[in-house]
Amino acid sequence: MGVRKKSVDDQGIPVPRWYALRIYSGHERKVKEGIDAEVLRCGLEDKILQVYVPYERFVEVKNGKKRSLTKNAFPGYVLIEAVLDKQTRNLILDIPSVMGFLGVDDNPTPLRPEEVEKILVPDNAVEHRSVIEAPFRVGDSVKVVDGPFSSLTGVVHDVCTERMKVKVMISFFGRSTPTELDFSQVKSVSQ
């Protein structure tokens, strides 16, 4: 089926569309808060429905510690779902740090529904993991620094970079036991 391109529905009521705003990079949250405040002040909740700062989640491993972080997916852009008329357009463009709408000349171009869907999905998606270089290789000697096997040493048997896990063969009660640990739970033993 075709993408709906009309700006009004069958009864002549304006249909909200998604638009991309160009803003100063690093001012995304400030612009969102400014637009939200002005919408409430002017009572335009029925015309400006959502202001969305696209972001992505990732995991950073630094010094053997995992941290869950977020960063702007599109620095310098904010998405807005609105019925654009003279009043709403002027309200948006008068917000500090807003440079203008994405579009041709002075005409804002609405985003296609499939584009918006791809951008909004990360909100509901499982946390993305950053690709990191594995700090361990098969055969490396490591010491467990966290968990029930803390202070024991072993040899790396398998490395799973995507899951940030390492399988270590630990000698425990005279038997070699495979144990799966997070990268953050082990550190290399210098030879």
mmCIF file of the C-alpha atoms, coordinates in Angstrom:
data_MODEL
# 
_entry.id   MODEL 
# 
loop_
_atom_site.group_PDB 
_atom_site.id 
_atom_site.type_symbol 
_atom_site.label_atom_id 
_atom_site.label_alt_id 
_atom_site.label_comp_id 
_atom_site.label_asym_id 
_atom_site.label_entity_id 
_atom_site.label_seq_id 
_atom_site.pdbx_PDB_ins_code 
_atom_site.Cartn_x 
_atom_site.Cartn_y 
_atom_site.Cartn_z 
_atom_site.occupancy 
_atom_site.B_iso_or_equiv 
_atom_site.pdbx_formal_charge 
_atom_site.auth_seq_id 
_atom_site.auth_comp_id 
_atom_site.auth_asym_id 
_atom_site.auth_atom_id 
_atom_site.pdbx_PDB_model_num 
ATOM 1   C CA . MET A 1 1   ? 0.000   0.000   0.000  1.00 0.00 ? 1   MET A CA 1 
ATOM 2   C CA . GLY A 1 2   ? 1.136   3.572   -0.565 1.00 0.00 ? 2   GLY A CA 1 
ATOM 3   C CA . VAL A 1 3   ? 2.354   5.911   2.123  1.00 0.00 ? 3   VAL A CA 1 
ATOM 4   C CA . ARG A 1 4   ? -0.220  8.424   3.281  1.00 0.00 ? 4   ARG A CA 1 
ATOM 5   C CA . LYS A 1 5   ? 0.903   11.803  1.955  1.00 0.00 ? 5   LYS A CA 1 
ATOM 6   C CA . LYS A 1 6   ? -2.170  13.877  2.755  1.00 0.00 ? 6   LYS A CA 1 
ATOM 7   C CA . SER A 1 7   ? -1.863  16.487  5.463  1.00 0.00 ? 7   SER A CA 1 
ATOM 8   C CA . VAL A 1 8   ? -5.614  16.242  6.251  1.00 0.00 ? 8   VAL A CA 1 
ATOM 9   C CA . ASP A 1 9   ? -7.829  13.224  6.855  1.00 0.00 ? 9   ASP A CA 1 
ATOM 10  C CA . ASP A 1 10  ? -11.150 12.456  5.122  1.00 0.00 ? 10  ASP A CA 1 
ATOM 11  C CA . GLN A 1 11  ? -13.034 14.880  7.397  1.00 0.00 ? 11  GLN A CA 1 
ATOM 12  C CA . GLY A 1 12  ? -10.590 17.717  6.662  1.00 0.00 ? 12  GLY A CA 1 
ATOM 13  C CA . ILE A 1 13  ? -8.877  17.498  10.060 1.00 0.00 ? 13  ILE A CA 1 
ATOM 14  C CA . PRO A 1 14  ? -5.110  18.081  9.893  1.00 0.00 ? 14  PRO A CA 1 
ATOM 15  C CA . VAL A 1 15  ? -3.046  14.907  10.397 1.00 0.00 ? 15  VAL A CA 1 
ATOM 16  C CA . PRO A 1 16  ? 0.104   15.116  12.529 1.00 0.00 ? 16  PRO A CA 1 
ATOM 17  C CA . ARG A 1 17  ? 3.316   14.158  10.725 1.00 0.00 ? 17  ARG A CA 1 
ATOM 18  C CA . TRP A 1 18  ? 6.879   13.550  11.873 1.00 0.00 ? 18  TRP A CA 1 
ATOM 19  C CA . TYR A 1 19  ? 9.532   16.134  11.013 1.00 0.00 ? 19  TYR A CA 1 
ATOM 20  C CA . ALA A 1 20  ? 13.256  16.420  11.723 1.00 0.00 ? 20  ALA A CA 1 
ATOM 21  C CA . LEU A 1 21  ? 14.573  19.604  13.301 1.00 0.00 ? 21  LEU A CA 1 
ATOM 22  C CA . ARG A 1 22  ? 18.162  20.726  12.774 1.00 0.00 ? 22  ARG A CA 1 
ATOM 23  C CA . ILE A 1 23  ? 19.586  22.056  16.016 1.00 0.00 ? 23  ILE A CA 1 
ATOM 24  C CA . TYR A 1 24  ? 22.945  22.859  17.561 1.00 0.00 ? 24  TYR A CA 1 
ATOM 25  C CA . SER A 1 25  ? 24.683  19.603  18.405 1.00 0.00 ? 25  SER A CA 1 
ATOM 26  C CA . GLY A 1 26  ? 24.662  18.946  22.129 1.00 0.00 ? 26  GLY A CA 1 
ATOM 27  C CA . HIS A 1 27  ? 21.472  20.969  22.681 1.00 0.00 ? 27  HIS A CA 1 
ATOM 28  C CA . GLU A 1 28  ? 19.025  18.109  21.976 1.00 0.00 ? 28  GLU A CA 1 
ATOM 29  C CA . ARG A 1 29  ? 17.616  17.769  25.506 1.00 0.00 ? 29  ARG A CA 1 
ATOM 30  C CA . LYS A 1 30  ? 17.492  21.537  25.990 1.00 0.00 ? 30  LYS A CA 1 
ATOM 31  C CA . VAL A 1 31  ? 15.489  21.960  22.768 1.00 0.00 ? 31  VAL A CA 1 
ATOM 32  C CA . LYS A 1 32  ? 13.095  19.138  23.718 1.00 0.00 ? 32  LYS A CA 1 
ATOM 33  C CA . GLU A 1 33  ? 12.481  20.689  27.145 1.00 0.00 ? 33  GLU A CA 1 
ATOM 34  C CA . GLY A 1 34  ? 11.998  24.133  25.587 1.00 0.00 ? 34  GLY A CA 1 
ATOM 35  C CA . ILE A 1 35  ? 9.456   22.914  23.039 1.00 0.00 ? 35  ILE A CA 1 
ATOM 36  C CA . ASP A 1 36  ? 7.588   20.849  25.661 1.00 0.00 ? 36  ASP A CA 1 
ATOM 37  C CA . ALA A 1 37  ? 7.378   23.886  27.981 1.00 0.00 ? 37  ALA A CA 1 
ATOM 38  C CA . GLU A 1 38  ? 6.111   26.175  25.208 1.00 0.00 ? 38  GLU A CA 1 
ATOM 39  C CA . VAL A 1 39  ? 3.522   23.620  24.078 1.00 0.00 ? 39  VAL A CA 1 
ATOM 40  C CA . LEU A 1 40  ? 2.122   23.469  27.624 1.00 0.00 ? 40  LEU A CA 1 
ATOM 41  C CA . ARG A 1 41  ? 2.255   27.260  28.038 1.00 0.00 ? 41  ARG A CA 1 
ATOM 42  C CA . CYS A 1 42  ? 0.381   27.834  24.759 1.00 0.00 ? 42  CYS A CA 1 
ATOM 43  C CA . GLY A 1 43  ? -2.016  24.891  25.128 1.00 0.00 ? 43  GLY A CA 1 
ATOM 44  C CA . LEU A 1 44  ? -0.939  23.251  21.851 1.00 0.00 ? 44  LEU A CA 1 
ATOM 45  C CA . GLU A 1 45  ? -0.858  19.631  23.070 1.00 0.00 ? 45  GLU A CA 1 
ATOM 46  C CA . ASP A 1 46  ? -3.317  18.705  20.293 1.00 0.00 ? 46  ASP A CA 1 
ATOM 47  C CA . LYS A 1 47  ? -1.007  20.089  17.569 1.00 0.00 ? 47  LYS A CA 1 
ATOM 48  C CA . ILE A 1 48  ? 2.487   19.214  18.830 1.00 0.00 ? 48  ILE A CA 1 
ATOM 49  C CA . LEU A 1 49  ? 2.163   15.642  20.050 1.00 0.00 ? 49  LEU A CA 1 
ATOM 50  C CA . GLN A 1 50  ? 5.740   14.443  20.636 1.00 0.00 ? 50  GLN A CA 1 
ATOM 51  C CA . VAL A 1 51  ? 9.279   15.728  20.719 1.00 0.00 ? 51  VAL A CA 1 
ATOM 52  C CA . TYR A 1 52  ? 11.760  12.855  20.515 1.00 0.00 ? 52  TYR A CA 1 
ATOM 53  C CA . VAL A 1 53  ? 15.523  12.811  20.943 1.00 0.00 ? 53  VAL A CA 1 
ATOM 54  C CA . PRO A 1 54  ? 16.797  9.672   19.166 1.00 0.00 ? 54  PRO A CA 1 
ATOM 55  C CA . TYR A 1 55  ? 19.319  7.810   21.277 1.00 0.00 ? 55  TYR A CA 1 
ATOM 56  C CA . GLU A 1 56  ? 20.975  4.428   21.431 1.00 0.00 ? 56  GLU A CA 1 
ATOM 57  C CA . ARG A 1 57  ? 22.042  2.332   24.389 1.00 0.00 ? 57  ARG A CA 1 
ATOM 58  C CA . PHE A 1 58  ? 25.379  0.600   24.554 1.00 0.00 ? 58  PHE A CA 1 
ATOM 59  C CA . VAL A 1 59  ? 27.704  -1.053  27.024 1.00 0.00 ? 59  VAL A CA 1 
ATOM 60  C CA . GLU A 1 60  ? 31.181  0.276   27.602 1.00 0.00 ? 60  GLU A CA 1 
ATOM 61  C CA . VAL A 1 61  ? 33.896  -1.862  29.117 1.00 0.00 ? 61  VAL A CA 1 
ATOM 62  C CA . LYS A 1 62  ? 36.622  0.252   30.654 1.00 0.00 ? 62  LYS A CA 1 
ATOM 63  C CA . ASN A 1 63  ? 39.260  -0.992  33.088 1.00 0.00 ? 63  ASN A CA 1 
ATOM 64  C CA . GLY A 1 64  ? 37.421  -4.307  33.321 1.00 0.00 ? 64  GLY A CA 1 
ATOM 65  C CA . LYS A 1 65  ? 34.128  -2.671  34.433 1.00 0.00 ? 65  LYS A CA 1 
ATOM 66  C CA . LYS A 1 66  ? 30.885  -2.653  32.427 1.00 0.00 ? 66  LYS A CA 1 
ATOM 67  C CA . ARG A 1 67  ? 28.789  0.498   32.257 1.00 0.00 ? 67  ARG A CA 1 
ATOM 68  C CA . SER A 1 68  ? 25.490  0.923   30.461 1.00 0.00 ? 68  SER A CA 1 
ATOM 69  C CA . LEU A 1 69  ? 25.403  4.263   28.624 1.00 0.00 ? 69  LEU A CA 1 
ATOM 70  C CA . THR A 1 70  ? 23.223  6.152   26.195 1.00 0.00 ? 70  THR A CA 1 
ATOM 71  C CA . LYS A 1 71  ? 24.261  8.540   23.464 1.00 0.00 ? 71  LYS A CA 1 
ATOM 72  C CA . ASN A 1 72  ? 22.472  10.565  20.843 1.00 0.00 ? 72  ASN A CA 1 
ATOM 73  C CA . ALA A 1 73  ? 21.876  8.487   17.730 1.00 0.00 ? 73  ALA A CA 1 
ATOM 74  C CA . PHE A 1 74  ? 21.649  11.595  15.521 1.00 0.00 ? 74  PHE A CA 1 
ATOM 75  C CA . PRO A 1 75  ? 23.548  14.493  17.092 1.00 0.00 ? 75  PRO A CA 1 
ATOM 76  C CA . GLY A 1 76  ? 22.156  17.808  15.910 1.00 0.00 ? 76  GLY A CA 1 
ATOM 77  C CA . TYR A 1 77  ? 18.633  16.502  15.222 1.00 0.00 ? 77  TYR A CA 1 
ATOM 78  C CA . VAL A 1 78  ? 15.375  16.190  17.134 1.00 0.00 ? 78  VAL A CA 1 
ATOM 79  C CA . LEU A 1 79  ? 12.208  14.572  15.797 1.00 0.00 ? 79  LEU A CA 1 
ATOM 80  C CA . ILE A 1 80  ? 8.849   16.179  16.302 1.00 0.00 ? 80  ILE A CA 1 
ATOM 81  C CA . GLU A 1 81  ? 5.348   14.868  15.612 1.00 0.00 ? 81  GLU A CA 1 
ATOM 82  C CA . ALA A 1 82  ? 3.136   17.830  14.856 1.00 0.00 ? 82  ALA A CA 1 
ATOM 83  C CA . VAL A 1 83  ? 0.443   19.405  12.768 1.00 0.00 ? 83  VAL A CA 1 
ATOM 84  C CA . LEU A 1 84  ? 2.462   22.174  11.158 1.00 0.00 ? 84  LEU A CA 1 
ATOM 85  C CA . ASP A 1 85  ? 0.670   25.440  10.684 1.00 0.00 ? 85  ASP A CA 1 
ATOM 86  C CA . LYS A 1 86  ? 1.925   29.002  11.031 1.00 0.00 ? 86  LYS A CA 1 
ATOM 87  C CA . GLN A 1 87  ? 1.481   29.034  14.826 1.00 0.00 ? 87  GLN A CA 1 
ATOM 88  C CA . THR A 1 88  ? 3.223   25.707  15.547 1.00 0.00 ? 88  THR A CA 1 
ATOM 89  C CA . ARG A 1 89  ? 5.991   26.334  13.037 1.00 0.00 ? 89  ARG A CA 1 
ATOM 90  C CA . ASN A 1 90  ? 6.803   29.745  14.533 1.00 0.00 ? 90  ASN A CA 1 
ATOM 91  C CA . LEU A 1 91  ? 6.699   28.351  18.078 1.00 0.00 ? 91  LEU A CA 1 
ATOM 92  C CA . ILE A 1 92  ? 9.214   25.634  17.146 1.00 0.00 ? 92  ILE A CA 1 
ATOM 93  C CA . LEU A 1 93  ? 11.531  27.931  15.181 1.00 0.00 ? 93  LEU A CA 1 
ATOM 94  C CA . ASP A 1 94  ? 11.599  30.480  18.031 1.00 0.00 ? 94  ASP A CA 1 
ATOM 95  C CA . ILE A 1 95  ? 13.076  27.959  20.477 1.00 0.00 ? 95  ILE A CA 1 
ATOM 96  C CA . PRO A 1 96  ? 16.764  28.749  21.185 1.00 0.00 ? 96  PRO A CA 1 
ATOM 97  C CA . SER A 1 97  ? 19.259  26.428  19.429 1.00 0.00 ? 97  SER A CA 1 
ATOM 98  C CA . VAL A 1 98  ? 16.777  25.434  16.666 1.00 0.00 ? 98  VAL A CA 1 
ATOM 99  C CA . MET A 1 99  ? 18.207  26.119  13.202 1.00 0.00 ? 99  MET A CA 1 
ATOM 100 C CA . GLY A 1 100 ? 15.265  24.924  11.128 1.00 0.00 ? 100 GLY A CA 1 
ATOM 101 C CA . PHE A 1 101 ? 13.391  22.007  9.685  1.00 0.00 ? 101 PHE A CA 1 
ATOM 102 C CA . LEU A 1 102 ? 14.905  19.404  7.424  1.00 0.00 ? 102 LEU A CA 1 
ATOM 103 C CA . GLY A 1 103 ? 13.466  19.985  3.983  1.00 0.00 ? 103 GLY A CA 1 
ATOM 104 C CA . VAL A 1 104 ? 13.788  21.770  0.690  1.00 0.00 ? 104 VAL A CA 1 
ATOM 105 C CA . ASP A 1 105 ? 14.161  25.563  0.838  1.00 0.00 ? 105 ASP A CA 1 
ATOM 106 C CA . ASP A 1 106 ? 11.874  26.730  3.661  1.00 0.00 ? 106 ASP A CA 1 
ATOM 107 C CA . ASN A 1 107 ? 9.429   23.843  3.289  1.00 0.00 ? 107 ASN A CA 1 
ATOM 108 C CA . PRO A 1 108 ? 9.669   21.200  6.022  1.00 0.00 ? 108 PRO A CA 1 
ATOM 109 C CA . THR A 1 109 ? 9.619   17.702  4.530  1.00 0.00 ? 109 THR A CA 1 
ATOM 110 C CA . PRO A 1 110 ? 7.701   15.115  6.582  1.00 0.00 ? 110 PRO A CA 1 
ATOM 111 C CA . LEU A 1 111 ? 9.572   11.905  7.340  1.00 0.00 ? 111 LEU A CA 1 
ATOM 112 C CA . ARG A 1 112 ? 8.264   8.667   5.834  1.00 0.00 ? 112 ARG A CA 1 
ATOM 113 C CA . PRO A 1 113 ? 6.480   6.389   8.347  1.00 0.00 ? 113 PRO A CA 1 
ATOM 114 C CA . GLU A 1 114 ? 9.009   3.575   7.770  1.00 0.00 ? 114 GLU A CA 1 
ATOM 115 C CA . GLU A 1 115 ? 11.882  5.975   8.573  1.00 0.00 ? 115 GLU A CA 1 
ATOM 116 C CA . VAL A 1 116 ? 10.239  7.021   11.822 1.00 0.00 ? 116 VAL A CA 1 
ATOM 117 C CA . GLU A 1 117 ? 9.515   3.421   12.789 1.00 0.00 ? 117 GLU A CA 1 
ATOM 118 C CA . LYS A 1 118 ? 13.193  2.458   12.395 1.00 0.00 ? 118 LYS A CA 1 
ATOM 119 C CA . ILE A 1 119 ? 14.248  5.375   14.589 1.00 0.00 ? 119 ILE A CA 1 
ATOM 120 C CA . LEU A 1 120 ? 11.649  4.786   17.321 1.00 0.00 ? 120 LEU A CA 1 
ATOM 121 C CA . VAL A 1 121 ? 12.325  1.024   17.598 1.00 0.00 ? 121 VAL A CA 1 
ATOM 122 C CA . PRO A 1 122 ? 15.484  1.389   19.776 1.00 0.00 ? 122 PRO A CA 1 
ATOM 123 C CA . ASP A 1 123 ? 13.239  2.576   22.632 1.00 0.00 ? 123 ASP A CA 1 
ATOM 124 C CA . ASN A 1 124 ? 11.691  -0.890  22.800 1.00 0.00 ? 124 ASN A CA 1 
ATOM 125 C CA . ALA A 1 125 ? 14.695  -2.899  21.634 1.00 0.00 ? 125 ALA A CA 1 
ATOM 126 C CA . VAL A 1 126 ? 17.066  -4.839  23.788 1.00 0.00 ? 126 VAL A CA 1 
ATOM 127 C CA . GLU A 1 127 ? 20.164  -2.960  24.830 1.00 0.00 ? 127 GLU A CA 1 
ATOM 128 C CA . HIS A 1 128 ? 22.794  -2.934  22.099 1.00 0.00 ? 128 HIS A CA 1 
ATOM 129 C CA . ARG A 1 129 ? 26.277  -3.966  23.075 1.00 0.00 ? 129 ARG A CA 1 
ATOM 130 C CA . SER A 1 130 ? 29.242  -2.163  21.715 1.00 0.00 ? 130 SER A CA 1 
ATOM 131 C CA . VAL A 1 131 ? 31.777  -4.178  19.810 1.00 0.00 ? 131 VAL A CA 1 
ATOM 132 C CA . ILE A 1 132 ? 34.952  -4.283  21.797 1.00 0.00 ? 132 ILE A CA 1 
ATOM 133 C CA . GLU A 1 133 ? 38.239  -6.031  21.325 1.00 0.00 ? 133 GLU A CA 1 
ATOM 134 C CA . ALA A 1 134 ? 38.408  -9.036  23.622 1.00 0.00 ? 134 ALA A CA 1 
ATOM 135 C CA . PRO A 1 135 ? 40.958  -8.408  26.366 1.00 0.00 ? 135 PRO A CA 1 
ATOM 136 C CA . PHE A 1 136 ? 41.649  -12.166 26.552 1.00 0.00 ? 136 PHE A CA 1 
ATOM 137 C CA . ARG A 1 137 ? 42.692  -14.920 24.164 1.00 0.00 ? 137 ARG A CA 1 
ATOM 138 C CA . VAL A 1 138 ? 42.359  -18.690 24.412 1.00 0.00 ? 138 VAL A CA 1 
ATOM 139 C CA . GLY A 1 139 ? 45.280  -19.997 26.458 1.00 0.00 ? 139 GLY A CA 1 
ATOM 140 C CA . ASP A 1 140 ? 45.793  -16.802 28.521 1.00 0.00 ? 140 ASP A CA 1 
ATOM 141 C CA . SER A 1 141 ? 46.299  -17.186 32.263 1.00 0.00 ? 141 SER A CA 1 
ATOM 142 C CA . VAL A 1 142 ? 43.749  -15.159 34.237 1.00 0.00 ? 142 VAL A CA 1 
ATOM 143 C CA . LYS A 1 143 ? 42.869  -14.475 37.852 1.00 0.00 ? 143 LYS A CA 1 
ATOM 144 C CA . VAL A 1 144 ? 39.239  -14.254 39.023 1.00 0.00 ? 144 VAL A CA 1 
ATOM 145 C CA . VAL A 1 145 ? 38.749  -10.908 40.797 1.00 0.00 ? 145 VAL A CA 1 
ATOM 146 C CA . ASP A 1 146 ? 35.007  -11.035 41.497 1.00 0.00 ? 146 ASP A CA 1 
ATOM 147 C CA . GLY A 1 147 ? 32.418  -13.655 42.386 1.00 0.00 ? 147 GLY A CA 1 
ATOM 148 C CA . PRO A 1 148 ? 32.486  -16.975 44.229 1.00 0.00 ? 148 PRO A CA 1 
ATOM 149 C CA . PHE A 1 149 ? 35.783  -18.046 42.593 1.00 0.00 ? 149 PHE A CA 1 
ATOM 150 C CA . SER A 1 150 ? 37.538  -14.813 43.542 1.00 0.00 ? 150 SER A CA 1 
ATOM 151 C CA . SER A 1 151 ? 41.356  -15.128 43.862 1.00 0.00 ? 151 SER A CA 1 
ATOM 152 C CA . LEU A 1 152 ? 41.505  -18.427 41.913 1.00 0.00 ? 152 LEU A CA 1 
ATOM 153 C CA . THR A 1 153 ? 43.499  -18.610 38.682 1.00 0.00 ? 153 THR A CA 1 
ATOM 154 C CA . GLY A 1 154 ? 42.773  -20.465 35.481 1.00 0.00 ? 154 GLY A CA 1 
ATOM 155 C CA . VAL A 1 155 ? 43.312  -20.671 31.748 1.00 0.00 ? 155 VAL A CA 1 
ATOM 156 C CA . VAL A 1 156 ? 40.992  -19.124 29.136 1.00 0.00 ? 156 VAL A CA 1 
ATOM 157 C CA . HIS A 1 157 ? 39.218  -21.907 27.247 1.00 0.00 ? 157 HIS A CA 1 
ATOM 158 C CA . ASP A 1 158 ? 36.764  -19.823 25.146 1.00 0.00 ? 158 ASP A CA 1 
ATOM 159 C CA . VAL A 1 159 ? 35.990  -16.116 24.525 1.00 0.00 ? 159 VAL A CA 1 
ATOM 160 C CA . CYS A 1 160 ? 32.573  -14.717 23.522 1.00 0.00 ? 160 CYS A CA 1 
ATOM 161 C CA . THR A 1 161 ? 33.087  -11.063 22.594 1.00 0.00 ? 161 THR A CA 1 
ATOM 162 C CA . GLU A 1 162 ? 29.397  -10.383 21.777 1.00 0.00 ? 162 GLU A CA 1 
ATOM 163 C CA . ARG A 1 163 ? 28.265  -11.433 25.262 1.00 0.00 ? 163 ARG A CA 1 
ATOM 164 C CA . MET A 1 164 ? 31.443  -10.139 26.943 1.00 0.00 ? 164 MET A CA 1 
ATOM 165 C CA . LYS A 1 165 ? 31.947  -13.537 28.559 1.00 0.00 ? 165 LYS A CA 1 
ATOM 166 C CA . VAL A 1 166 ? 34.987  -15.763 28.936 1.00 0.00 ? 166 VAL A CA 1 
ATOM 167 C CA . LYS A 1 167 ? 35.049  -19.478 29.784 1.00 0.00 ? 167 LYS A CA 1 
ATOM 168 C CA . VAL A 1 168 ? 37.909  -20.239 32.181 1.00 0.00 ? 168 VAL A CA 1 
ATOM 169 C CA . MET A 1 169 ? 39.174  -23.662 33.210 1.00 0.00 ? 169 MET A CA 1 
ATOM 170 C CA . ILE A 1 170 ? 39.653  -23.312 36.972 1.00 0.00 ? 170 ILE A CA 1 
ATOM 171 C CA . SER A 1 171 ? 41.367  -25.960 39.058 1.00 0.00 ? 171 SER A CA 1 
ATOM 172 C CA . PHE A 1 172 ? 38.958  -26.501 41.934 1.00 0.00 ? 172 PHE A CA 1 
ATOM 173 C CA . PHE A 1 173 ? 39.286  -29.383 44.446 1.00 0.00 ? 173 PHE A CA 1 
ATOM 174 C CA . GLY A 1 174 ? 41.824  -31.073 42.174 1.00 0.00 ? 174 GLY A CA 1 
ATOM 175 C CA . ARG A 1 175 ? 39.544  -30.980 39.133 1.00 0.00 ? 175 ARG A CA 1 
ATOM 176 C CA . SER A 1 176 ? 39.615  -28.652 36.137 1.00 0.00 ? 176 SER A CA 1 
ATOM 177 C CA . THR A 1 177 ? 36.173  -27.009 36.028 1.00 0.00 ? 177 THR A CA 1 
ATOM 178 C CA . PRO A 1 178 ? 34.907  -24.793 33.147 1.00 0.00 ? 178 PRO A CA 1 
ATOM 179 C CA . THR A 1 179 ? 33.413  -21.577 34.512 1.00 0.00 ? 179 THR A CA 1 
ATOM 180 C CA . GLU A 1 180 ? 31.765  -18.819 32.488 1.00 0.00 ? 180 GLU A CA 1 
ATOM 181 C CA . LEU A 1 181 ? 32.574  -15.323 33.741 1.00 0.00 ? 181 LEU A CA 1 
ATOM 182 C CA . ASP A 1 182 ? 32.088  -11.723 32.626 1.00 0.00 ? 182 ASP A CA 1 
ATOM 183 C CA . PHE A 1 183 ? 35.123  -9.893  31.255 1.00 0.00 ? 183 PHE A CA 1 
ATOM 184 C CA . SER A 1 184 ? 34.894  -7.670  34.337 1.00 0.00 ? 184 SER A CA 1 
ATOM 185 C CA . GLN A 1 185 ? 35.278  -10.664 36.696 1.00 0.00 ? 185 GLN A CA 1 
ATOM 186 C CA . VAL A 1 186 ? 38.764  -11.663 35.489 1.00 0.00 ? 186 VAL A CA 1 
ATOM 187 C CA . LYS A 1 187 ? 42.082  -9.989  34.787 1.00 0.00 ? 187 LYS A CA 1 
ATOM 188 C CA . SER A 1 188 ? 45.145  -11.189 32.917 1.00 0.00 ? 188 SER A CA 1 
ATOM 189 C CA . VAL A 1 189 ? 48.000  -12.659 34.904 1.00 0.00 ? 189 VAL A CA 1 
ATOM 190 C CA . SER A 1 190 ? 51.357  -11.381 33.649 1.00 0.00 ? 190 SER A CA 1 
ATOM 191 C CA . GLN A 1 191 ? 53.714  -14.176 32.770 1.00 0.00 ? 191 GLN A CA 1 
# 
